[in-house]
Amino acid sequence: MNMSGARERLVVIGGDAAGMSAASQARRLRGPDELEIVAFERGHFTSYSACGIPYWVGGDVTDRDRLIARTPEEHRARDIDLRLRTEVTELDLDGQRVRARDVDTGEESWTAYDRLVIATGARPIRPEMPGADAAGVHGVQTLDDGQALLDTLEGTRGRRAVVVGAGYIGVEMAEALINRGYEVTVVNRGSEPMSTLDPDMGCLVHEAMEGLGITMVNDAEVTKILTGEDGRVRAVVTQDREFPADVVVLGIGVHPETALAKAAGLPLGPHGGLLTDRSMRVRGHENIWAGGDCVEVLDLVSGQDRHIPLGTHANKHGQVIGTNVGGGYATFPGVVGTAVSKVCDLEIARTGLREKDAHRVGLRFESVTIESTSRAGYYPNASPMTVKMLAEHRTGRLLGVQIVGREGAGKRVDIAAVALTAGMTAEQMTTLDLGYAPPFSPVWDPVLVAARKAAAKVRGSL
């Protein structure tokens, strides 16, 4: 904190989860007479749930504004100078200032800072191929992206949609488009959808997607997107097939949005994300912090840096940054890679390492897969559940868990997430005192059944 009594200026680049959480937390700790806060956001919205966009597009959420946690007016009422439709185009680290451009007028100006927060998020991957930027081809990362897609859906006569990629966004958008009455094809270069799972678990997702009426095309690489005379998309082309399309959604994934940081010479990791210390301060820069989808974080299981773009992490990063900028002390220790999603009523969850992750970092492991039910087998509406668990060879340390099942399956992954964070072994997990009653689980919860089997396999390997 500045001990001279002079007012400092905090500049925040990015108005969503990490950036505005940081600004809001800093404001809680330091009043306007101590800290001026200026935030730049190139879009129309702030503090919104990007994770909710597929459910808005699909009609489960009927009002876009329900995805907005805090409006620009609410931020401004707390003495945060929030400037929408303003894009930061250059960082001058030596001069401690940023150049910003008004998106609508093109007018540019410099703003000085004492402390800087970079929360520029991530951008959808657009493959370098003919037609990737054609009208009717959409990435889905921001509320503006979601609105653009809805505008296309409402203005398009045809009902054929192709989703490129079968990760979280691809799978969720495929379901959203089915819900809107589209004929949906998902083109996926992997052997099964949901590459965050091992293929044997991804196969279960594949079956559920086809049961929903989605056409899955695996092991296929998109080579180009064809357009009609009007410049709009008309088909997606792979190595050996052509899929007619009136709209295309890119669900290939995202890259950290770090072009500004790279141009300024800030340190980037192997995945292109900014590198920070535990206080979320950019390494080697005392007065610059970064958080959200533009950073890489420590994987507590593998010990390596990873890029995991999730709103849960972004909000935590913002809280840590805002606390430190505001004169307090906070750290972000890392993640274990927990995520949950769904296809119709099929719940999909994972945490920790997949088999290929463990192989990549040189870990030997035992793998088990069990079938169980969400409730006691005799209780009405008990539904099947598959749990896969990886435990380290000899030590039995839990390495990862994947769960695919119906109602009540997905959030069970949180048990494993806590166990991973605590560094527990499969053997130790078997004695966890979990809640039990027939409407909620069998006597042995499915996660504990997997832990018993994994512990036995580890013992057998000694």
C-alpha positions in Angstrom: 0.0 0.0 0.0 1.2 3.5 -0.8 2.3 5.0 2.6 2.6 8.6 1.3 -1.1 9.2 1.5 -1.4 10.0 -2.2 -4.2 8.4 -4.1 -3.2 5.5 -6.3 -4.8 4.3 -9.5 -5.6 0.7 -10.3 -6.2 -0.1 -13.9 -8.1 -3.3 -14.8 -8.1 -4.8 -18.3 -11.2 -7.0 -18.7 -14.6 -6.6 -17.2 -15.7 -10.1 -16.4 -15.2 -12.6 -13.6 -11.5 -12.1 -12.6 -11.2 -8.4 -13.5 -14.3 -7.1 -11.8 -13.9 -9.5 -8.8 -10.5 -7.9 -8.3 -11.8 -4.4 -8.7 -14.7 -5.0 -6.3 -12.6 -6.7 -3.7 -10.0 -3.9 -3.9 -12.8 -1.3 -3.5 -14.1 -3.1 -0.4 -10.6 -2.8 1.2 -9.7 0.7 0.0 -12.0 3.6 -0.5 -12.1 6.1 -3.4 -10.0 8.6 -1.5 -7.2 6.0 -1.4 -7.6 4.1 -4.6 -9.0 5.2 -8.0 -10.1 2.2 -10.1 -10.4 2.3 -13.8 -11.7 -0.8 -15.7 -11.7 -1.3 -19.4 -14.1 -3.8 -21.1 -14.2 -4.1 -24.9 -17.7 -5.7 -24.9 -21.1 -4.5 -23.8 -21.4 -6.5 -20.6 -19.6 -7.1 -17.3 -19.6 -9.8 -14.6 -21.6 -12.4 -16.5 -21.7 -16.2 -16.6 -20.1 -17.3 -19.8 -20.8 -20.9 -18.6 -24.5 -20.1 -18.9 -24.5 -19.1 -22.5 -25.3 -22.6 -23.9 -28.3 -22.8 -21.6 -29.4 -19.3 -22.8 -29.0 -20.3 -26.4 -30.9 -23.5 -25.8 -33.8 -21.8 -24.1 -33.3 -23.1 -20.5 -32.5 -19.6 -19.5 -35.0 -17.3 -21.2 -33.5 -13.9 -20.3 -30.0 -12.9 -21.1 -29.8 -10.5 -18.2 -30.2 -13.4 -15.8 -26.6 -14.3 -16.6 -25.3 -11.0 -15.5 -24.2 -11.0 -11.8 -23.5 -7.3 -11.6 -24.3 -4.6 -14.1 -22.0 -1.7 -15.2 -24.3 0.7 -13.3 -23.8 -1.3 -10.1 -20.0 -1.2 -10.5 -20.0 2.5 -11.2 -22.2 3.1 -8.1 -19.3 1.7 -6.1 -16.9 4.3 -7.5 -15.4 2.0 -10.2 -14.8 4.0 -13.4 -15.9 1.3 -15.8 -15.5 2.0 -19.5 -17.4 -0.3 -21.8 -16.7 -0.7 -25.5 -13.1 0.3 -24.8 -10.3 -2.0 -25.9 -6.7 -1.8 -24.5 -4.4 -2.0 -27.4 -0.9 -1.5 -25.9 0.9 -1.8 -22.5 3.7 0.6 -21.8 5.4 -1.1 -18.8 8.2 1.4 -18.5 5.8 4.4 -18.5 3.2 2.5 -16.4 0.4 3.3 -18.7 -2.0 1.6 -21.1 -3.3 2.8 -24.5 -7.1 2.3 -25.0 -9.3 2.7 -28.1 -13.0 3.4 -28.1 -14.4 0.6 -30.2 -17.2 2.7 -31.6 -15.4 6.0 -32.4 -11.8 4.8 -32.8 -10.6 7.5 -30.5 -7.4 6.5 -28.5 -6.0 7.7 -25.2 -3.4 6.8 -22.6 -4.2 6.0 -19.0 -1.5 5.9 -16.3 -1.5 3.3 -13.6 0.2 2.5 -10.3 -1.1 -1.0 -10.2 -2.3 -3.1 -13.2 -4.6 -6.1 -13.4 -4.7 -8.1 -16.6 -7.9 -10.2 -16.9 -8.2 -10.4 -20.7 -9.7 -13.9 -20.7 -9.5 -16.3 -23.6 -10.6 -16.4 -27.2 -12.3 -19.2 -29.1 -9.9 -21.1 -31.3 -10.7 -20.4 -35.0 -8.9 -22.9 -37.2 -6.8 -21.4 -40.0 -8.7 -22.7 -43.0 -10.8 -21.3 -45.8 -14.2 -20.0 -44.6 -13.5 -19.9 -40.9 -14.5 -16.3 -40.7 -17.6 -16.6 -42.9 -21.0 -15.3 -41.9 -22.8 -18.0 -39.9 -19.6 -19.3 -38.2 -19.6 -18.6 -34.5 -17.3 -19.0 -31.5 -19.1 -18.8 -28.2 -17.1 -17.1 -25.4 -18.8 -13.9 -24.4 -22.4 -12.6 -24.1 -21.8 -10.7 -27.3 -20.9 -14.0 -29.0 -24.0 -15.6 -27.6 -26.2 -12.7 -28.9 -24.6 -12.9 -32.3 -25.3 -16.7 -32.5 -28.9 -16.1 -31.5 -29.3 -13.5 -34.1 -28.1 -15.9 -36.7 -30.4 -18.7 -35.5 -33.4 -16.4 -35.6 -32.5 -15.1 -39.1 -31.6 -18.4 -40.8 -34.3 -20.4 -42.6 -32.4 -23.7 -42.7 -32.3 -26.0 -39.7 -28.9 -27.7 -40.2 -26.2 -27.0 -37.6 -22.6 -28.4 -37.5 -20.6 -28.1 -34.3 -16.9 -28.4 -34.7 -15.3 -30.0 -31.6 -16.7 -32.1 -28.8 -15.4 -30.6 -25.6 -17.5 -29.0 -23.0 -18.7 -26.1 -25.2 -19.2 -28.3 -28.2 -21.3 -30.8 -26.4 -23.3 -28.2 -24.5 -23.9 -26.2 -27.7 -25.0 -29.4 -29.6 -27.6 -30.0 -27.0 -28.7 -26.3 -27.1 -29.2 -26.5 -30.9 -31.1 -29.8 -30.6 -33.4 -28.0 -28.1 -34.0 -25.3 -30.7 -35.1 -27.8 -33.3 -31.9 -28.0 -35.3 -30.5 -31.1 -37.0 -27.1 -31.3 -35.4 -23.9 -32.9 -36.5 -20.8 -32.8 -34.3 -17.5 -33.2 -36.0 -14.8 -34.3 -33.6 -11.1 -35.0 -34.4 -10.8 -37.3 -31.3 -11.8 -40.9 -31.0 -14.7 -40.0 -28.6 -16.3 -36.8 -27.4 -15.1 -35.1 -24.2 -11.4 -35.4 -24.5 -11.2 -34.3 -20.9 -12.2 -37.9 -20.2 -10.4 -41.1 -21.1 -11.9 -42.6 -24.3 -13.6 -45.5 -22.5 -15.6 -42.9 -20.5 -16.1 -40.6 -23.5 -17.8 -43.6 -25.2 -20.7 -43.3 -22.7 -21.1 -39.7 -23.7 -21.1 -40.6 -27.3 -24.0 -43.0 -26.8 -26.0 -40.4 -24.9 -25.5 -37.8 -27.6 -26.7 -40.2 -30.3 -29.7 -41.0 -28.1 -30.5 -37.3 -28.1 -30.6 -37.3 -31.9 -27.1 -35.8 -32.4 -25.0 -37.3 -35.2 -21.4 -37.9 -33.9 -18.6 -38.0 -36.4 -15.3 -38.9 -34.6 -11.7 -39.1 -35.9 -12.6 -36.4 -38.4 -10.6 -33.2 -39.1 -12.3 -30.2 -40.7 -10.3 -28.9 -43.6 -12.5 -26.0 -44.8 -15.8 -24.3 -44.6 -17.7 -23.7 -47.8 -19.7 -20.6 -48.4 -22.5 -19.7 -50.8 -22.7 -16.8 -53.2 -24.0 -14.6 -50.4 -20.9 -15.3 -48.4 -22.7 -17.3 -45.7 -21.6 -20.7 -44.6 -23.2 -23.6 -46.5 -21.1 -26.7 -45.6 -18.3 -28.1 -43.5 -15.7 -30.3 -45.2 -13.5 -33.0 -43.7 -10.9 -35.2 -45.3 -13.5 -37.3 -47.0 -17.0 -35.9 -46.4 -19.1 -32.8 -46.7 -21.7 -31.8 -44.1 -24.4 -29.2 -45.2 -24.7 -26.4 -42.6 -26.8 -23.3 -42.2 -24.9 -22.4 -39.0 -21.6 -23.6 -37.6 -20.5 -23.4 -34.0 -16.8 -23.7 -33.1 -16.4 -25.7 -29.9 -12.7 -26.5 -30.4 -11.6 -24.8 -27.3 -10.0 -21.5 -26.3 -6.5 -19.9 -26.2 -5.4 -17.5 -23.5 -5.9 -13.9 -24.7 -2.4 -12.8 -24.1 -1.4 -10.9 -27.3 -1.1 -7.6 -25.2 1.0 -9.3 -22.6 3.3 -11.0 -25.1 3.9 -7.8 -27.0 4.9 -6.2 -23.7 7.3 -9.0 -22.9 5.5 -10.4 -19.9 6.2 -14.1 -19.1 4.1 -16.7 -20.8 3.9 -20.4 -20.1 3.9 -23.4 -22.5 0.2 -23.0 -23.1 0.4 -19.3 -23.9 -1.0 -18.1 -20.5 0.5 -15.5 -18.2 2.7 -16.9 -15.4 2.1 -15.6 -11.9 3.2 -16.4 -8.4 0.8 -17.6 -5.7 -0.4 -14.1 -5.0 -1.4 -13.9 -8.7 1.3 -11.3 -9.3 2.9 -11.6 -12.8 6.3 -13.1 -12.3 9.0 -10.5 -12.2 6.6 -7.5 -12.1 5.9 -6.0 -8.7 2.9 -3.9 -9.6 1.1 -6.2 -12.2 -1.3 -9.0 -11.4 -3.2 -11.4 -13.7 -6.1 -13.8 -13.4 -8.8 -15.7 -15.1 -8.7 -17.5 -18.4 -5.5 -15.6 -19.5 -3.3 -17.3 -16.9 -1.8 -20.7 -16.3 -2.1 -22.2 -12.9 -0.4 -25.0 -10.9 -1.9 -28.5 -11.1 -1.6 -29.8 -7.6 -1.6 -33.4 -8.8 0.9 -33.3 -11.6 3.0 -30.4 -10.3 3.0 -28.7 -13.7 1.4 -25.5 -15.0 -1.9 -25.9 -16.9 -4.4 -23.7 -18.7 -7.8 -24.4 -17.3 -10.4 -21.7 -18.3 -13.2 -21.9 -15.8 -15.3 -19.3 -14.1 -14.8 -20.8 -10.7 -11.0 -20.2 -10.9 -11.4 -16.7 -12.4 -13.6 -15.5 -9.5 -11.1 -16.9 -7.0 -8.2 -15.3 -8.8 -10.0 -12.0 -8.7 -10.6 -12.2 -4.9 -7.0 -13.0 -4.3 -5.8 -10.1 -6.6 -8.2 -7.6 -5.1 -7.2 -8.6 -1.5 -3.5 -8.1 -2.4 -4.0 -4.8 -4.3 -6.2 -3.6 -1.4 -3.4 -4.1 1.1 -4.3 -7.5 2.5 -2.7 -10.9 1.8 -4.1 -13.9 -0.1 -2.8 -16.7 -2.3 -4.2 -19.1 -4.9 -2.4 -22.5 -4.3 -3.5 -24.2 -7.5 -6.2 -26.6 -8.9 -6.9 -30.3 -9.3 -8.8 -29.9 -12.6 -12.4 -30.4 -11.5 -15.2 -29.9 -14.1 -18.8 -31.1 -14.5 -21.2 -30.9 -17.4 -24.2 -32.7 -18.9 -25.8 -34.0 -22.0 -29.6 -34.1 -21.6 -29.9 -36.0 -18.3 -26.4 -37.6 -18.5 -24.0 -36.0 -16.0 -20.3 -35.9 -16.8 -17.6 -35.1 -14.2 -13.9 -35.4 -13.8 -11.1 -34.3 -11.6 -7.4 -34.9 -11.5 -5.4 -36.7 -14.2 -6.5 -38.8 -17.1 -4.5 -41.8 -18.1 -2.6 -39.9 -20.8 -1.9 -37.0 -18.3 -0.3 -39.5 -15.8 1.8 -41.1 -18.6 2.9 -37.6 -19.8 4.3 -36.7 -16.4 5.9 -40.1 -15.8 3.5 -41.5 -13.2 2.8 -45.2 -12.9 -0.7 -45.9 -11.9 -3.5 -48.5 -11.4 -6.8 -47.9 -13.0 -10.2 -49.3 -12.0 -13.8 -48.8 -13.3 -16.9 -49.8 -11.4 -20.6 -49.7 -12.1 -23.0 -48.6 -9.3 -26.2 -46.7 -8.7 -27.0 -43.2 -7.5 -29.3 -44.5 -4.7 -29.9 -47.8 -3.0 -30.7 -50.3 -5.7 -34.2 -51.0 -4.2 -35.1 -47.3 -3.9 -37.2 -45.8 -6.7 -35.4 -44.1 -9.6 -32.0 -45.4 -8.7 -29.9 -44.7 -11.9 -26.7 -46.3 -13.1 -23.4 -44.7 -12.7 -19.9 -45.5 -13.9 -16.9 -44.4 -11.9 -13.2 -44.6 -13.1 -10.4 -44.0 -10.6 -6.6 -43.8 -11.1 -4.3 -44.4 -8.1 -0.5 -44.1 -8.1 1.4 -47.4 -8.3 2.7 -48.6 -4.9 1.8 -45.4 -3.0 -1.9 -45.6 -3.8 -2.1 -41.8 -4.0 -5.3 -40.7 -5.7 -4.5 -39.3 -9.2 -7.9 -38.8 -10.8 -11.6 -39.7 -11.0 -14.1 -39.6 -13.8 -17.9 -40.1 -13.4 -20.6 -40.6 -16.0 -24.2 -41.2 -14.9 -27.7 -39.9 -14.5 -29.2 -37.7 -11.8 -27.0 -37.5 -8.7 -23.8 -38.6 -10.4 -21.9 -35.4 -11.4 -21.4 -33.6 -8.1 -20.0 -36.8 -6.5 -16.8 -35.7 -8.1 -16.4 -33.1 -5.4 -15.6 -35.9 -2.9 -12.7 -36.9 -5.1 -11.7 -33.2 -5.6 -11.3 -32.8 -1.9 -9.4 -36.0 -1.6 -7.0 -35.0 -4.3 -6.4 -31.6 -2.7 -5.7 -33.3 0.6 -3.3 -35.8 -1.1 -5.2 -38.8 0.1 -4.6 -42.3 -1.0 -7.4 -44.6 -2.3 -7.0 -46.6 1.0 -7.6 -43.5 3.1 -10.7 -42.7 1.0 -12.4 -46.0 1.8 -12.8 -44.8 5.4 -14.4 -41.4 4.6 -17.5 -40.8 6.7 -19.9 -39.8 3.9 -23.6 -39.2 4.3 -25.9 -42.2 3.7 -29.6 -42.8 3.3 -31.3 -45.0 0.6 -32.7 -41.9 -1.3 -29.1 -40.5 -1.7 -26.7 -43.4 -2.1 -26.1 -47.1 -1.6 -24.5 -48.1 1.7 -21.2 -47.9 -0.1 -21.1 -44.7 -2.1 -20.0 -45.3 -5.7 -16.8 -43.2 -5.2 -15.9 -45.4 -2.2 -16.6 -48.6 -4.1 -14.1 -47.4 -6.7 -11.6 -46.4 -3.9 -11.9 -50.0 -2.4 -11.2 -51.6 -5.7 -8.3 -49.2 -6.5 -6.8 -49.8 -3.0 -7.0 -53.6 -3.5 -5.3 -53.3 -6.9 -2.5 -51.2 -5.5 -2.0 -53.8 -2.7 -1.9 -56.5 -5.3 0.8 -54.7 -7.2 3.2 -54.5 -4.2 
